[in-house]
């Protein structure tokens, strides 16, 4: 960081000599700010000028990401690549964290959606009805268009086949029953889930990037109650 970088750079300048390999052990470093990354980048430039070689070992997590973002591709110092066992362990750790986060979200949604209303802690007024209109009513035009086109195509195909048996009169019954009973609900579910799911993901993602969710936490507003429960209902 900014406190240790001024002491590291003179040491690198002192030890980097022509043809030598200098190793910086980052195994005990948990985080690095812009000053620390800039120090290592400057050490890489010094190593180039002196025809030396700079290596960094033990970099992991945020430190490795910071180095990869700060140094241009092809200019990275030699960083030890994690082995297969380390990669497997990192994958399992990230999978465990994601699973725990998902279970926590389910638990929060169940509490704020089922238990909290019994304690008169309801979602914001009008939020549920607004989401119902966005997800249901606003999806009617695209659902109706797809159902119409699907029924039209099915009628053409069925008429061609039933004509061979003199059963063209049953085309209307076939299309009506198949669309209303089977394909209609299925296509409606697929279209509504795809359309509304992508819209909700884009909306919440934009709020996350714009730090609106952090603002809700700062104001003491539970984001699950305010954002998730109305869409879940």
C-alpha positions in Angstrom: 0.0 0.0 0.0 1.0 3.7 0.1 2.9 3.1 3.4 5.0 0.2 2.3 5.6 1.1 -1.3 8.2 3.9 -0.7 10.4 1.3 1.2 9.9 -1.4 -1.5 10.9 0.6 -4.5 14.5 1.5 -3.3 15.0 -2.1 -2.3 14.0 -3.2 -5.8 16.3 -0.6 -7.4 19.2 -1.8 -5.2 18.8 -5.5 -5.9 17.9 -5.4 -9.6 21.2 -5.8 -11.4 22.0 -7.0 -14.9 21.0 -10.6 -15.5 19.8 -11.1 -11.9 16.3 -12.5 -11.0 14.7 -10.7 -8.1 11.7 -12.4 -6.4 9.0 -10.5 -4.5 7.1 -12.7 -2.1 3.4 -11.6 -1.9 2.1 -14.6 0.0 1.4 -12.6 3.1 -0.2 -9.6 1.2 -4.0 -9.7 1.4 -4.7 -6.4 -0.4 -2.9 -3.9 -2.6 -3.9 -0.3 -3.4 -2.9 1.7 -6.5 0.4 2.8 -4.9 1.5 -0.8 -4.2 0.6 -1.9 -7.7 2.3 1.2 -9.2 5.5 0.3 -7.2 5.6 -3.2 -8.7 5.0 -1.8 -12.1 7.8 0.7 -11.6 10.0 -2.2 -10.5 9.2 -4.0 -13.7 10.4 -1.0 -15.7 13.6 -0.8 -13.7 14.2 -4.5 -14.3 13.8 -3.9 -18.0 16.3 -1.0 -18.1 18.9 -3.1 -16.2 18.2 -6.3 -18.2 17.1 -8.1 -15.1 14.1 -10.1 -14.3 11.4 -9.4 -11.7 9.3 -12.3 -10.3 6.3 -12.1 -7.9 5.3 -15.2 -6.0 2.3 -16.0 -3.8 0.0 -13.4 -5.3 -3.7 -14.4 -4.9 -7.1 -13.0 -4.9 -7.4 -9.2 -5.0 -3.6 -8.8 -5.3 -3.5 -10.9 -8.5 -6.5 -9.1 -10.0 -5.0 -5.7 -9.2 -1.7 -6.7 -10.9 -3.5 -8.1 -14.0 -5.5 -4.9 -14.4 -2.6 -2.5 -13.8 0.0 -4.1 -16.1 -0.5 -4.3 -19.8 -0.8 -7.7 -21.5 2.6 -9.1 -22.3 4.3 -6.8 -19.7 3.3 -8.8 -16.6 6.0 -9.7 -14.1 6.5 -13.5 -13.8 3.7 -14.6 -11.4 3.5 -18.1 -10.3 0.5 -19.8 -11.8 -1.7 -21.8 -9.3 -1.5 -25.5 -9.6 -4.4 -27.9 -10.4 -5.0 -28.6 -6.7 -5.1 -24.9 -5.9 -7.4 -24.2 -8.8 -9.7 -26.9 -7.6 -9.7 -25.5 -4.1 -10.4 -22.0 -5.3 -13.3 -23.4 -7.4 -14.8 -25.2 -4.4 -14.4 -22.1 -2.2 -16.2 -19.9 -4.8 -18.9 -22.5 -5.3 -19.4 -22.7 -1.6 -19.7 -18.9 -1.2 -22.1 -18.7 -4.1 -24.2 -21.5 -2.7 -24.3 -19.8 0.7 -25.3 -16.5 -0.8 -28.1 -18.2 -2.8 -29.4 -19.9 0.4 -29.2 -16.7 2.3 -31.2 -15.0 -0.4 -33.9 -17.7 -0.3 -34.0 -17.4 3.5 -34.4 -13.7 3.4 -37.0 -13.9 0.7 -39.0 -16.5 2.7 -38.8 -14.3 5.8 -39.8 -11.0 4.2 -42.4 -12.7 2.0 -44.1 -14.9 4.5 -43.2 -14.1 8.1 -42.7 -10.3 8.0 -46.2 -9.5 6.6 -47.6 -11.2 9.7 -45.8 -8.6 11.8 -47.2 -5.8 9.6 -43.8 -5.3 7.8 -45.1 -5.2 4.2 -43.4 -4.3 1.0 -43.6 -0.7 -0.2 -47.2 0.3 -1.1 -47.9 -0.2 -4.8 -44.7 -2.1 -5.5 -46.3 -5.5 -5.9 -49.1 -4.2 -8.2 -46.6 -2.3 -10.3 -44.5 -5.4 -10.8 -47.7 -7.4 -11.6 -48.5 -5.0 -14.3 -45.0 -5.0 -15.7 -44.7 -8.8 -15.7 -48.3 -9.7 -16.6 -50.2 -7.0 -18.3 -47.3 -5.6 -20.3 -46.4 -9.0 -21.6 -49.8 -9.7 -23.2 -49.0 -8.2 -26.6 -45.9 -10.3 -27.2 -47.5 -13.4 -25.8 -50.6 -12.9 -28.0 -48.5 -12.3 -31.1 -46.5 -15.5 -30.5 -49.6 -17.6 -29.8 -51.2 -16.2 -32.9 -48.2 -17.1 -35.1 -47.8 -20.5 -33.5 -51.5 -21.3 -34.1 -51.3 -20.1 -37.7 -48.3 -22.3 -38.5 -49.9 -25.2 -36.8 -53.1 -24.7 -38.8 -51.2 -24.7 -42.1 -49.3 -27.8 -41.2 -52.3 -29.7 -39.9 -54.4 -28.8 -42.9 -51.8 -30.2 -45.2 -51.8 -33.6 -43.4 -55.5 -33.8 -42.6 -56.4 -33.1 -46.2 -55.2 -36.6 -47.1 -57.9 -38.1 -44.9 -60.6 -35.6 -45.7 -60.6 -34.2 -42.2 -59.9 -30.5 -42.9 -63.0 -29.7 -40.8 -61.0 -30.7 -37.6 -58.2 -28.2 -38.1 -59.9 -25.6 -36.0 -60.5 -28.1 -33.2 -56.9 -29.3 -33.3 -55.4 -25.8 -33.2 -57.8 -24.6 -30.5 -57.3 -27.6 -28.2 -53.6 -27.9 -28.6 -52.9 -24.1 -28.2 -55.3 -23.6 -25.3 -54.5 -26.7 -23.4 -50.8 -27.4 -24.1 -48.8 -25.0 -26.1 -50.5 -21.8 -24.9 -49.6 -22.1 -21.2 -46.1 -23.4 -22.1 -45.3 -20.6 -24.5 -46.7 -18.0 -22.1 -44.6 -19.3 -19.3 -41.4 -19.3 -21.5 -42.0 -15.9 -22.9 -43.0 -14.3 -19.6 -40.0 -15.9 -17.8 -37.6 -14.9 -20.5 -38.9 -11.4 -21.0 -39.6 -10.5 -17.3 -36.5 -12.4 -16.0 -34.2 -10.5 -18.3 -35.9 -7.2 -17.5 -35.6 -7.8 -13.8 -31.9 -8.8 -14.1 -31.1 -5.8 -16.2 -32.9 -3.5 -13.7 -31.2 -4.8 -10.6 -27.9 -5.0 -12.4 -28.2 -1.3 -13.3 -29.1 -0.5 -9.7 -26.1 -2.4 -8.5 -23.7 -0.5 -10.9 -25.3 2.8 -10.0 -24.8 2.0 -6.3 -28.5 2.4 -5.6 -28.6 -0.8 -3.6 -25.7 0.5 -1.5 -27.8 3.6 -0.9 -30.7 1.6 0.3 -28.4 -0.2 2.8 -27.0 3.2 3.9 -30.5 4.5 4.6 -31.4 1.3 6.6 -33.8 -0.1 4.0 -33.7 -3.8 3.6 -33.0 -4.5 -0.1 -34.8 -7.9 0.0 -38.0 -6.4 1.3 -37.8 -3.4 -1.0 -36.7 -5.1 -4.3 -37.0 -8.8 -4.2 -40.3 -9.5 -2.4 -42.5 -7.4 -4.8 -41.1 -9.2 -7.8 -41.3 -12.6 -6.0 -45.1 -12.0 -5.3 
